[in-house]
Amino acid sequence: MPALGDRTFLWSLAFLPMTIYRKDAGLTLIELVVVVTIVGIVASLALPSFGNLLRSQQRHGAAADLVRLLNTARSTAISERTLVTVCPLNPAGTCTRNWSGTITAFRDPHRTRKMTVPSQVIHVLPDASAGSRIGSTGIFNYLAFEATGRAGSHIGNILWCPAEGDASQAAQVVVNWGGRVRVARDHDGDGVVEDAGGSPVICP
């Protein structure tokens, strides 16, 4: 063991507590600032990607819900050999044009376009909480499937738009004369899906 007169030994003893404290002290202010800065940069890069992912999930979910509703309506019309009407209903049970509200597919054998008893209901799609829906059904305020599965003159489409109205994040489901249900695609690569006429969809 070094003698007490050894200056080197005394010097090391003087700084030993400081060394131990330094190891146990955690981050210094400078180190903390660096860590916070790095976290901020990473977050700023990740947030836009997360937002895009969320909007993409909402778009695909909205389209899938509409396809499920319409395909269920069509398959029921065929299997039960009856007319099925699809539309938003008011409190009186008649069709309206509020496609952002609850949409109901119901058995309509007498073509009244009115749901009077619960047993008529086939499938219900809740309100469009994450955006809005716009139905384009010509002079009618409903879509319908005959017993053959055809839509006939009751064709149209339903457009879903995100809350911010960005058409590049919109989805549209189309019903053709034969009753076929399909999701609109972006054929020209401009980032916006096209309607049945080939024009890019527009969100209000």
C-alpha positions as CSV (number, residue, x, y, z in Angstrom):
1,M,0.0,0.0,0.0
2,P,1.4,3.4,-0.9
3,A,2.6,5.7,1.9
4,L,0.4,8.6,3.0
5,G,3.0,10.9,1.8
6,D,2.7,9.7,-1.7
7,R,1.2,12.6,-3.5
8,T,-0.1,10.5,-6.4
9,F,-2.0,8.3,-4.0
10,L,-3.5,11.3,-2.1
11,W,-4.5,12.9,-5.4
12,S,-6.4,9.7,-6.5
13,L,-8.2,9.6,-3.2
14,A,-9.3,13.2,-3.5
15,F,-11.0,12.5,-6.9
16,L,-12.3,9.0,-6.1
17,P,-15.7,10.2,-4.7
18,M,-16.2,12.5,-7.7
19,T,-15.5,9.6,-10.0
20,I,-18.0,7.4,-8.2
21,Y,-20.6,10.2,-8.2
22,R,-20.1,10.8,-11.9
23,K,-20.8,7.2,-12.7
24,D,-24.0,7.2,-10.7
25,A,-25.3,10.6,-11.7
26,G,-27.0,9.6,-14.9
27,L,-27.2,12.0,-17.8
28,T,-25.7,15.4,-17.8
29,L,-27.7,18.4,-19.1
30,I,-25.9,18.3,-22.4
31,E,-26.5,14.6,-22.8
32,L,-30.2,15.1,-22.0
33,V,-30.5,17.8,-24.6
34,V,-28.9,15.6,-27.2
35,V,-31.3,12.7,-26.4
36,V,-34.4,15.0,-26.5
37,T,-33.2,16.4,-29.8
38,I,-32.7,12.9,-31.3
39,V,-36.2,11.8,-30.1
40,G,-37.7,14.9,-31.6
41,I,-36.1,14.3,-35.0
42,V,-37.2,10.7,-35.0
43,A,-40.8,11.6,-34.0
44,S,-41.0,14.3,-36.7
45,L,-40.0,11.7,-39.3
46,A,-42.3,9.0,-38.0
47,L,-45.5,11.1,-37.5
48,P,-46.3,11.7,-41.2
49,S,-45.8,8.1,-42.0
50,F,-48.1,7.1,-39.1
51,G,-50.7,9.6,-40.3
52,N,-50.6,8.2,-43.8
53,L,-50.9,4.6,-42.5
54,L,-54.0,5.6,-40.4
55,R,-55.7,7.3,-43.4
56,S,-54.9,4.3,-45.6
57,Q,-56.5,1.9,-43.0
58,Q,-59.6,4.2,-42.8
59,R,-59.9,4.2,-46.6
60,H,-59.6,0.4,-46.9
61,G,-61.9,-0.1,-44.0
62,A,-64.6,2.1,-45.4
63,A,-64.4,0.4,-48.8
64,A,-64.5,-3.0,-47.3
65,D,-67.6,-2.2,-45.2
66,L,-69.5,-0.9,-48.2
67,V,-68.5,-4.0,-50.3
68,R,-69.6,-6.3,-47.5
69,L,-73.0,-4.4,-47.2
70,L,-73.7,-4.5,-50.9
71,N,-72.5,-8.1,-51.5
72,T,-74.6,-9.3,-48.6
73,A,-77.6,-7.5,-50.1
74,R,-77.1,-9.0,-53.5
75,S,-76.5,-12.5,-52.3
76,T,-79.7,-12.3,-50.2
77,A,-81.7,-11.1,-53.2
78,I,-80.5,-14.1,-55.2
79,S,-80.9,-16.8,-52.4
80,E,-84.3,-15.6,-51.3
81,R,-85.5,-14.6,-54.8
82,T,-86.7,-11.2,-53.6
83,L,-85.9,-7.5,-54.2
84,V,-83.4,-6.0,-51.7
85,T,-83.1,-2.2,-51.3
86,V,-80.1,-0.5,-49.9
87,C,-80.4,3.1,-48.6
88,P,-80.1,5.4,-45.6
89,L,-83.4,5.5,-43.7
90,N,-85.1,8.3,-41.9
91,P,-87.0,7.7,-38.6
92,A,-90.1,6.8,-40.6
93,G,-88.2,4.0,-42.3
94,T,-88.1,5.5,-45.8
95,C,-85.1,6.1,-48.0
96,T,-83.2,9.4,-47.8
97,R,-80.0,10.7,-49.4
98,N,-78.0,11.0,-46.2
99,W,-75.4,8.4,-47.1
100,S,-73.1,9.5,-44.3
101,G,-75.8,8.2,-41.9
102,T,-76.7,4.6,-41.1
103,I,-77.2,2.6,-44.3
104,T,-79.6,-0.4,-44.2
105,A,-80.0,-3.3,-46.6
106,F,-83.6,-4.7,-46.3
107,R,-86.0,-7.0,-48.0
108,D,-88.4,-5.0,-50.1
109,P,-90.6,-7.5,-52.0
110,H,-93.3,-4.9,-52.6
111,R,-90.9,-2.3,-53.9
112,T,-92.1,0.3,-51.4
113,R,-88.6,1.5,-50.6
114,K,-89.7,1.5,-46.9
115,M,-88.6,-0.7,-44.0
116,T,-91.6,-1.3,-41.8
117,V,-90.7,-4.3,-39.6
118,P,-87.3,-5.4,-38.2
119,S,-87.5,-8.8,-39.9
120,Q,-86.9,-7.0,-43.2
121,V,-83.4,-5.9,-42.2
122,I,-80.5,-7.8,-43.7
123,H,-77.4,-5.8,-42.9
124,V,-76.8,-2.4,-41.3
125,L,-73.7,-0.1,-41.8
126,P,-73.3,2.5,-39.1
127,D,-72.6,6.2,-39.5
128,A,-69.4,7.2,-41.3
129,S,-67.6,8.4,-38.2
130,A,-64.1,8.8,-39.8
131,G,-65.3,10.7,-42.8
132,S,-68.3,11.2,-45.0
133,R,-70.2,9.2,-47.7
134,I,-71.8,10.5,-50.8
135,G,-74.2,8.4,-52.8
136,S,-74.6,8.9,-56.5
137,T,-77.7,7.0,-57.5
138,G,-79.2,9.2,-60.2
139,I,-82.9,10.0,-59.8
140,F,-83.2,7.4,-57.1
141,N,-82.2,7.7,-53.4
142,Y,-81.4,4.0,-53.1
143,L,-79.6,1.1,-54.7
144,A,-81.5,-2.2,-55.3
145,F,-80.9,-5.8,-56.3
146,E,-83.4,-7.9,-58.2
147,A,-84.0,-11.6,-57.4
148,T,-81.6,-12.3,-60.3
149,G,-78.8,-10.3,-58.6
150,R,-79.0,-7.6,-61.2
151,A,-79.2,-3.9,-60.2
152,G,-80.9,-2.9,-63.5
153,S,-81.7,0.8,-63.5
154,H,-80.9,1.1,-59.8
155,I,-77.1,1.4,-60.3
156,G,-74.8,3.9,-58.8
157,N,-71.8,4.4,-56.5
158,I,-71.0,5.4,-53.0
159,L,-68.0,7.6,-52.4
160,W,-66.2,7.8,-49.0
161,C,-64.1,10.9,-48.3
162,P,-61.8,11.4,-45.3
163,A,-62.6,14.2,-42.9
164,E,-60.0,16.6,-44.4
165,G,-61.5,16.1,-47.9
166,D,-58.3,14.8,-49.5
167,A,-59.4,13.0,-52.8
168,S,-56.2,11.0,-52.9
169,Q,-57.4,9.2,-49.7
170,A,-60.9,8.7,-51.0
171,A,-62.5,5.3,-51.8
172,Q,-65.5,4.6,-54.1
173,V,-67.6,1.5,-54.5
174,V,-69.5,1.0,-57.7
175,V,-72.5,-1.1,-58.6
176,N,-73.0,-1.8,-62.3
177,W,-76.1,-2.9,-64.2
178,G,-75.5,-6.6,-63.6
179,G,-75.2,-6.0,-59.9
180,R,-71.5,-6.5,-59.7
181,V,-69.9,-4.6,-56.8
182,R,-66.3,-3.3,-57.3
183,V,-63.9,-0.9,-55.7
184,A,-62.8,2.0,-57.9
185,R,-59.1,2.0,-58.9
186,D,-56.6,4.6,-59.9
187,H,-55.9,3.6,-63.5
188,D,-54.0,6.6,-64.7
189,G,-51.6,6.8,-61.7
190,D,-52.4,10.3,-60.6
191,G,-53.1,9.2,-57.0
192,V,-56.9,9.5,-57.2
193,V,-59.3,6.7,-58.0
194,E,-61.6,7.1,-61.0
195,D,-65.4,6.8,-61.1
196,A,-67.4,4.7,-63.5
197,G,-67.0,7.3,-66.2
198,G,-63.2,7.4,-65.9
199,S,-63.0,10.8,-64.1
200,P,-61.0,11.3,-60.9
201,V,-63.4,11.4,-57.9
202,I,-63.9,14.7,-56.1
203,C,-64.4,15.1,-52.4
204,P,-66.6,18.1,-51.4
